[in-house]
């Protein structure tokens, strides 16, 4: 039954998943083109995994007064990966709500139906981030194949100079951020339209991105906002555990919302 659920869910949403990945593919193609253009102009940033990760994970820092950190653009890569992930999740639970009678016959209870959706959710999430990692490695590999002229200046960048633990912890929080909003999307779709839930989630994310206060998970998923916090290992581990507990509480909330039908 579980393998059926996963296969059924992916087959049913293959078009939405493909659409969600189109901007991601163009994102990495654009990064490769920018790297080649830099070599042509005589200057380029270092071609290292740490630099690429740092550029995606850095995010944006909002200064006091609401101004954006100097020489920083909007965190396009950060937002695109998060928003595309949410798009792959959005709509599935809402679509399934339309088949109440078929679901109760197939699964027996609505609670069992919900736990099957959770399994689908984690399978899709793992697949999504494995593909993101594959695209990143492919871009890095293609850049390594380019012969760098002797007259090219390699520009040092802060994106590639963070401590290893900063990258590791930020990746954990980045993925945890996706899972929290993805599960929230599923819970909301038990009661409201998927489009409305999606807009609400995007609004919450944008509020966190441009907020100067430490109030939302996205602050921990951006190096620009979390670097001082992550220096404290005990606090960081505690926040990871808290994030996991919040994720579990969302799953339980969804089970309670679906126990009597939807």
C-alpha positions in Angstrom: 0.0 0.0 0.0 2.8 2.4 0.9 4.6 1.9 -2.4 1.3 2.4 -4.2 0.7 5.7 -2.3 4.1 7.0 -3.3 3.9 5.9 -7.0 0.3 7.2 -7.2 1.2 10.6 -5.7 4.1 11.2 -8.0 2.3 10.0 -11.1 -0.7 12.2 -10.3 1.5 15.3 -9.7 4.3 14.7 -12.2 3.4 17.8 -14.2 3.4 20.1 -11.2 6.7 18.6 -10.1 8.2 19.3 -13.5 7.0 22.9 -13.5 8.5 23.4 -10.1 11.9 22.2 -11.3 12.0 24.4 -14.4 13.1 27.6 -12.6 15.6 25.5 -10.5 17.2 24.1 -13.7 17.4 27.6 -15.1 18.9 28.9 -11.9 21.9 26.5 -12.1 22.3 27.1 -15.9 22.4 30.8 -15.2 25.1 30.4 -12.5 27.2 28.4 -15.0 26.8 31.1 -17.7 27.7 33.8 -15.2 30.9 31.9 -14.3 31.9 31.6 -17.9 31.1 35.3 -18.5 33.3 36.2 -15.6 36.2 34.2 -17.1 35.8 36.1 -20.3 35.9 39.4 -18.5 39.1 38.4 -16.7 37.7 37.9 -13.2 35.7 35.1 -11.5 34.7 33.8 -8.1 36.2 30.6 -6.9 34.8 27.4 -8.2 34.3 25.6 -4.9 31.4 23.7 -3.3 31.7 25.9 -0.2 31.3 29.1 -2.4 28.2 27.7 -4.2 26.6 26.6 -0.9 27.4 29.9 0.8 25.9 31.8 -2.1 22.6 29.9 -1.9 22.5 29.8 1.9 23.7 33.3 2.8 20.2 34.8 2.3 19.9 38.5 3.2 20.5 40.7 6.2 18.1 43.5 7.0 19.8 46.4 8.7 18.2 48.6 11.4 15.7 50.8 9.8 14.7 48.2 7.2 17.5 48.8 4.7 19.1 45.9 2.9 22.7 45.0 3.6 25.1 46.9 1.4 26.1 45.3 -1.9 23.5 42.5 -1.5 20.6 41.6 -3.8 17.5 39.7 -3.0 18.3 36.1 -2.0 16.9 34.8 -5.4 18.4 31.3 -5.1 17.3 30.8 -1.5 13.8 31.9 -2.2 13.5 30.0 -5.5 14.5 26.6 -3.9 12.1 27.1 -1.0 9.2 28.4 -3.1 9.6 25.6 -5.7 9.6 23.0 -3.0 6.4 24.3 -1.5 4.8 24.2 -5.0 5.6 20.5 -5.3 3.7 19.9 -2.1 0.8 22.3 -2.7 -2.5 20.9 -3.9 -2.1 17.2 -3.3 -4.0 16.9 0.0 -6.7 19.3 -1.4 -7.1 17.2 -4.5 -7.4 14.1 -2.3 -10.2 15.7 -0.3 -12.4 15.6 -3.4 -12.4 11.8 -3.2 -13.8 11.2 0.3 -15.8 8.1 -0.5 -12.9 6.4 -2.4 -10.4 7.3 0.3 -12.5 5.8 3.1 -13.0 2.6 1.1 -9.3 2.3 0.2 -7.7 3.3 3.6 -10.4 2.4 6.1 -10.0 5.5 8.3 -9.0 9.1 7.6 -6.2 8.8 10.1 -4.6 6.0 8.1 -5.1 8.1 5.0 -3.2 11.0 6.7 -0.2 8.9 7.7 0.0 7.6 4.1 0.2 11.3 3.0 3.0 11.9 5.5 5.0 9.0 4.0 4.4 10.5 0.5 5.5 13.9 1.8 8.8 12.7 3.2 9.6 10.6 0.1 9.0 13.6 -2.2 11.0 15.9 0.1 14.0 13.5 0.0 13.8 13.2 -3.7 13.6 17.0 -4.1 16.7 17.7 -2.2 18.6 14.9 -3.7 17.9 16.4 -7.1 19.0 19.9 -5.8 22.2 18.4 -4.6 22.7 16.6 -8.0 22.2 19.9 -9.9 24.7 21.6 -7.7 27.3 18.9 -8.2 26.7 18.9 -12.0 27.2 22.7 -12.2 30.4 22.4 -10.1 31.6 19.6 -12.3 30.9 21.5 -15.5 32.8 24.5 -14.2 35.8 22.4 -13.3 36.0 21.2 -16.9 36.6 24.8 -18.1 40.2 25.7 -18.6 40.9 29.0 -16.7 43.2 31.4 -18.6 46.3 32.6 -16.8 45.2 36.2 -16.8 42.0 35.6 -14.9 41.8 37.0 -11.4 40.1 34.7 -8.9 38.1 37.0 -6.5 38.0 36.0 -2.9 34.4 35.8 -1.6 33.1 35.6 1.9 30.5 33.0 0.7 33.3 30.3 0.7 35.0 31.3 3.9 32.6 30.3 6.6 33.4 27.6 9.2 32.4 24.1 8.0 29.9 23.8 10.9 28.1 26.9 9.7 27.4 25.2 6.3 26.3 21.9 7.9 24.0 23.5 10.5 22.5 25.9 7.9 21.8 23.1 5.5 20.0 21.3 8.3 17.9 24.3 9.1 17.3 25.1 5.4 15.8 21.6 4.8 14.0 21.7 8.2 12.5 25.1 7.1 11.1 23.5 4.0 9.7 20.5 5.9 7.9 22.8 8.4 6.3 24.9 5.7 5.5 21.8 3.6 3.7 20.1 6.4 1.9 23.3 7.3 0.7 23.5 3.7 -0.7 20.0 4.0 -2.4 20.7 7.3 -4.0 23.9 6.0 -5.3 22.1 2.9 -7.3 19.9 5.1 -9.6 22.9 5.8 -9.0 25.5 3.1 -8.2 25.8 -0.6 -4.6 24.9 -1.6 -4.0 28.3 -3.4 -5.0 30.2 -0.3 -2.8 28.1 1.9 0.1 28.5 -0.6 -0.3 32.3 -0.6 -0.4 32.4 3.2 2.8 30.3 3.5 4.6 32.5 0.9 3.5 35.6 2.9 4.9 34.1 6.1 8.2 33.2 4.4 8.6 36.7 3.0 7.8 38.3 6.4 10.6 36.2 7.9 13.1 37.1 5.1 12.6 40.8 5.5 12.1 40.8 9.3 14.8 42.2 11.7 13.5 40.0 14.6 14.3 36.4 15.3 10.8 35.0 15.1 10.6 32.5 12.2 12.5 29.4 11.1 13.9 31.2 8.0 16.3 33.2 10.2 18.1 30.0 11.1 18.2 28.9 7.4 20.2 32.0 6.4 23.9 32.4 7.2 23.4 36.2 7.2 21.0 35.9 10.1 22.2 32.8 12.0 26.1 32.9 12.0 26.3 34.3 15.5 23.6 31.9 16.9 25.3 28.8 15.3 28.6 29.5 17.2 26.8 28.1 20.2 26.7 24.3 19.6 24.4 23.5 22.5 21.9 26.2 21.4 22.0 25.0 17.8 21.3 21.4 18.7 18.5 22.5 21.0 17.0 24.5 18.1 17.2 21.6 15.7 15.4 19.4 18.3 12.8 22.1 18.7 12.3 22.2 14.9 11.8 18.5 14.8 9.3 18.6 17.6 7.4 21.4 15.8 7.3 19.1 12.7 6.0 16.2 14.7 3.3 18.5 16.3 2.2 19.5 12.8 1.8 15.9 11.9 -0.3 15.2 15.0 -2.4 18.3 14.3 -3.0 17.1 10.8 -4.1 13.7 12.2 -6.5 15.4 14.6 -7.9 17.5 11.8 -8.5 14.5 9.6 -9.8 12.0 12.2 -13.4 12.8 11.7 -13.1 13.4 7.9 -12.6 16.6 6.0 
